[in-house]
Amino acid sequence: MFVYAAGALWAAGDKEPPLDGERIAGPEEQGRLPTDQRSRLLHAIVAIVAEAGFPEAKIGDIAKQAGVSRATFYELFENKQACFIEAQRRLGRDLLEITARAIQAAEPERALESIFATIVRFADENPAQFAFLVHESMLAGPAALTLRDELIAKITDQVERVHRSLPADAPLPDVPTRMLLGGLIRVLGIRMRAGQLECETLLTEISGWIDQFRVAGGHTRRWSLSGKDAATLRAHGRPSAVAPAPLPRGRHRLPPELVERIQRERIMHAATEVIRMKGYLSTTVSDIVAAAGVSREVFYSHFHSRADAYTATHRMIFEQLMAVTAGAFFAASGLWPDQVWDAGAALTSFVAGAPGLAHFGFVESYALGSAIARRTDDAMIAFTVFLREGQRYRPQAPEPSVTAADATVVAAIDMVAYDVRHGRTEDLFGLEPVTSYMILAPFLGAEEARAFVEEKVRGGG
């Protein structure tokens, strides 16, 4: 039997867990907080962010929750982000202790499933802490996003160290661990925000999803493209020019409706690029109009407020993403696997041409409030429609669970967002093979799916 205590997974009968001075408690534990002011503020920000979300969390409320003055807050932390970052570091350390204990007790070949089971139960018992680490951290600025990436990388390394200790022919998932883990965490967050977290069902379905990619020697394959193959894909992938060009200077005879459309689209594209550089909370209307090359008057002729512009941008991003992907899917001349490949190529080219759109759509849009967060979740899951045709193409294949379909899509989206955040637009074209493989393998089988993708890579798509 295992119980969560003091930020680590403690076996029943172990020594007394450490005192709560270093651990960050959830809102339900606020009655037994440590006595020092700094730790009280760290506990308080977790509670306030759980209630209001990071963008709406107020320093005054954090200080009040901690029982200190605003002046004391500023003596200890430069700003809200600094307080968040320190709480995030401590919570991340707690979670890494939990996963380290869990993986030591796991069967080596099931290290990833064991880690995820531990994270699911941690999230179920500590929802505020989990959301703070993997959801709210996407909204707290570039430093918090970097810490989030580092936490997932460290958990990934825990799994990879176990995998490297196994024989070369051990049956392991033939997909990068970071990609699988990122998808699993995103699916977990989506289920929690929808109030649909059934732990045991989720764990059973996720285990089945991972098994679909399990092959002998999987840890030695992992879809690492040769330099030649990657260069071929990049050469054939042409970023889509989706941002409209500036209007000509001076007098022109362009129709008013065309001028208005160009202005509106330039504002929305500029907003996403500035937000990618500065973060949602730090971006102002002045930043946007400067980047768009329009006046404030033009901005307010199209949008009532910054929030109005962001909401419209969110809608535009997912409408364009779906239109581009669906257009390529249904225009493909081949069978369903060819449709999947062509749709992936179109989506990759779109994102490579407008990385700011992807970053805003998949990361920063969660800062717009709970309604937009749910719309973002729904918009990502909508891409599972392209997987459903697989059942018609190969009717004898077992039907994947809803969780498996969701995990496949959001794993790809999470890696796209990761590469965009790190300025690795060129690497996006290298995601297409593994993403197509993940979609095809449940229907074709791992080996047939791999052969199909390798043929596409050799032919440049």
Secondary structure, 3 states (H helix, E strand, C coil): CEEEECCEEEECCCCCCCCCCCCCCCHHHHHHCCCCHHHHHHHHHHHHHHHHCHHHCCHHHHHHHHCCCHHHHHHHCCCHHHHHHHHHHHHHHHHHHHHHHHHHCCCHHHHHHHHHHHHHHHHHHCHHHHHHHHCHHHCCCHHHHHHHHHHHHHHHHHHHHHHHCCCCCCEEECCCHHHHHHHHHHHHHHHHHCCCCCHHHHHHHHHHHHHCCEEECHHHCCCCCCHHHHHHHHHHCCCCCCCCCCCCCCCCCCCHHHHHHHHHHHHHHHHHHHHHHHCCCCCCHHHHHHHHCCCHHHHHHHCCCHHHHHHHHHHHHHHHHHHHHHHHHHHCCCCHHHHHHHHHHHHHHHHHHCHHHHHHHHCHHHHHCHHHHHHHHHHHHHHHHHHHHHHHHCCCCCCCCHHHHHHHHHHHHHHHHHHHHCCCHHHHHHHHHHHHHHHHHHHHCHHHHHHHHHHHHHCCC
